[in-house]
Amino acid sequence: MNAPLLACGGLTMRFDGLVALDGLDIEVGKGETVGLVGPNGSGKTTFFNVVTGLYKPSAGSVRLDARDLFAKPPQMIGRAGVARTFQRSRLMLDQSVFDNIVVGALCRLDLGLFSNLFRRRRWCDELGGMVDRARALAHRFNPVIADRLFQPAGSFTMIDRRRIEICRALIGAPRLLLLDEPSAGMTHDETRQLMDDLLAFRQEMPDLAVILVEHEMDVIRRVSDRCVVLNFGRKIFEGTFDALIANPDVQTAYLGVSQ
Amino acid sequence: MSSIPSPIPVLSPLRMQRHPRAVVVLTVALLFAGGGLMMHAESQIQVLGLLAAFLVMFAIADRTPLGQDISAICGDYSGFANGVAFVCALGLIVVFRGEHYTLLMLATVALFSTACIALNLQLAFAGIANFAGAAFFVLGSYTAAVMTAYAGIPHLLILVVSGIVTGAIGVILLLPVLRTRGHYAALVTIAFGLLLRSLLEVNDTLGGPQGMKIKGFSILGLDFNRVSSIGPWDVSFYLPYAVLSICIFAVAFTLIRRIERSWIGIALDAVRSDETAASVFGLSIARWKVVAFLIGNAVIGVAGAVYGMMNGFVTPNGSGLGDSLLMLSIIVLGGLGNFWGAVVAAMVILVIPEKLQAIQEFRLLIFALLVLAILLFRPSGILPRPIRDLSRFIGRPGAGA
């Protein structure tokens, strides 16, 4: 691994008495996919919330390509190139698919009042470019979404909504993508489809670093280069998937019995 | 679009699609003719008849394939339809050129609709419940009163200044509105309205409870209050005010429609529906709330300035919570986020009680029941907000609202 893209050192998050993250060290390299696993409440989503700035960490360091992102506001971290999806779908269901997807790129567009209101010709050109990008992105996941780009996001199935969320995270050309349980609430078949999608876009964006939180071990096995296991906010394992399966500490954490 | 053949051959879907602009012109003209008659009607029977006709038309537009086709065509050609509506409104002014009361009503509806569109920007797009709409409206009137009395600047400029002053006074509220959410932000605006009213009532410089007189609007030496004829026609002095009000409405409508149909509109929707997600994607929550709140208040202030100049006086009375609630109920009734819905609801709330003496005493009760009924049975309002379909702007440069 070259110099890591994301480097978190000694990351600690306390909620009053509860220690949700306890001195966590995680590094992710350019183009690497890291699977983040651990039992419920082990701090996976908290880690995402800290990295994206939704929670202010109590101690530690977060760096993206040598840029300090520790305890910075979320919009600054978003603009620095960190994008994410959420465990529970967070789309604007009444708005069109395009509106939802383009939210992910808004902070890179011209948001000036004057240019939006009075330079309509330029704005229409910019719109045309964004629609093409959104359509191409959606088409990669499901052509049906690309065809119905201007229909409400609420009219799509759960798996398509999740795809829309992933498109929203990708359209801003992020450097680090955090996927929070993309397979939650999906059937076996749907999960498999979604994995195929993930692997497909993974190949087209070789520099993108991905951290994937997942309970579905099949997904972790197929997608991730390296796995990190959390328990009670601590890293208890780091290594390949095969080593993870064989690791007694991980088994203890998951099953609650020592062997 | 439905493929069910229409029972009336002239209105067959195919024919309508071949002449969409004709359909738009006829529909809009019919609606405005009805609206004009409503404002003009004197007997209660006429008013009730028109009301019934509107309800039937609304049911047809809402429930039958024919009505849905027509609605869809008007939606597809919304820019054109808005232009036709502007011409029709001017047409109404020409038709009722001599009638004080009808023109006053028309101008009032246009100005309140303007304020309500601004409230829509705040509530329906940015999610800020502003319960001080009437307070900002009256602030616009007071600014016009002070400026006409003490400053010798052109009156058109006074409208701009009223907007700026109202927007600037709104800045006081920014910090508490940004630091609170939902109901709490609403409470802050309620408190502001109450404080402002008390301040106006005890402040002698601004006339105390008696309020202030406001000089009539004049432009290029033409004093609106002295207008009595244009060419061969005798006209009401309300006529120029009605034209001005319609123009103010058109400008505000275009401005806020463009905000909606731009990246800013999407940013506002993102901020309203999910602050967490919006901030993760790099949007600054505070920035967009500030933009919507200040622009909204400024537009309300301009409408209030014209209203004050038209009436010739302003008192603290109109700034109360009741009037602010009336404005909010207009946008809830009309459909949050639908500008024409606000106009329709402004007609319902402002015109019908004036016309139906029988209900005038119970008007607040009836509004309350109406709003309750809408919230229960049609929560998205009389005219629900249409989905933002930006595809129509692709490759169509210069397309506006």
Contacts between the chains, C-beta under 8 A, distances in Angstrom:
chain1	res1	chain2	res2	distance
A	52	B	280	5.3
A	53	B	279	7.8
A	53	B	280	7.8
A	54	B	276	6.4
A	54	B	279	7.7
A	54	B	280	6.9
A	73	B	279	7.4
A	74	B	276	7.9
A	74	B	279	4.1
A	74	B	280	5.2
A	75	B	279	5.1
A	75	B	280	8.0
A	75	B	282	4.9
A	75	B	283	6.1
A	75	B	284	5.2
A	75	B	285	7.9
A	76	B	282	7.9
A	77	B	280	7.9
A	78	B	279	7.2
A	78	B	280	5.4
A	78	B	281	5.2
A	78	B	282	3.4
A	78	B	283	7.8
A	79	B	282	4.3
A	83	B	280	7.8
A	83	B	281	7.2
A	84	B	280	6.1
A	86	B	277	7.0
A	90	B	274	5.3
A	90	B	276	7.4
A	90	B	277	4.6
A	92	B	269	5.9
A	92	B	270	6.8
A	92	B	273	4.6
A	92	B	274	7.2
A	94	B	387	7.2
A	95	B	266	7.8
A	95	B	269	5.8
A	95	B	273	7.8
A	95	B	387	6.9
A	95	B	388	6.5
A	96	B	387	5.6
A	96	B	388	6.2
A	96	B	389	6.8
A	96	B	390	7.6
A	98	B	390	6.4
A	98	B	391	7.8
A	99	B	266	5.2
A	99	B	269	6.7
A	99	B	388	6.0
A	99	B	390	7.6
A	102	B	263	7.7
A	102	B	266	6.1
A	103	B	266	6.4
A	103	B	267	7.8
A	103	B	270	4.7
A	103	B	277	7.6
A	103	B	278	7.1
A	103	B	281	5.4
A	103	B	283	7.6
A	104	B	281	5.3
A	106	B	263	5.8
A	106	B	266	6.4
A	106	B	267	5.4
A	106	B	270	7.2
A	106	B	281	6.7
A	106	B	282	7.2
A	106	B	283	6.1
A	107	B	281	6.5
A	107	B	282	3.1
A	107	B	283	6.0
A	108	B	282	7.8
A	109	B	263	5.1
A	110	B	263	7.2
A	111	B	263	5.5
A	111	B	264	6.4
A	111	B	267	6.5
A	113	B	264	7.0
A	113	B	291	6.9
A	116	B	258	7.3
A	116	B	259	7.3
A	116	B	262	3.9
A	116	B	263	5.9
A	116	B	264	5.1
A	117	B	255	6.8
A	117	B	258	5.0
A	117	B	259	6.7
A	117	B	262	6.9
A	120	B	258	7.4
A	120	B	397	7.1
A	120	B	398	6.0
A	120	B	399	6.9
A	120	B	400	6.1
A	121	B	397	4.2
A	121	B	398	5.7
A	123	B	262	6.2
A	123	B	263	7.7
A	123	B	393	8.0
A	124	B	393	5.1
A	124	B	394	7.1
A	124	B	395	7.5
A	124	B	396	6.5
A	124	B	397	4.8
A	124	B	398	7.6
A	124	B	399	6.8
A	125	B	397	7.2
A	127	B	390	6.0
A	127	B	393	5.7
A	127	B	394	6.3
A	128	B	394	4.9
A	128	B	395	6.2
A	131	B	390	7.4
A	131	B	391	7.2
A	131	B	394	5.7
A	149	B	391	7.3
A	150	B	387	7.4
A	150	B	389	5.0
A	150	B	390	7.1
A	150	B	391	4.8
A	151	B	387	7.5
A	152	B	387	5.8
A	168	B	281	7.4
A	172	B	281	7.1
A	172	B	282	7.5
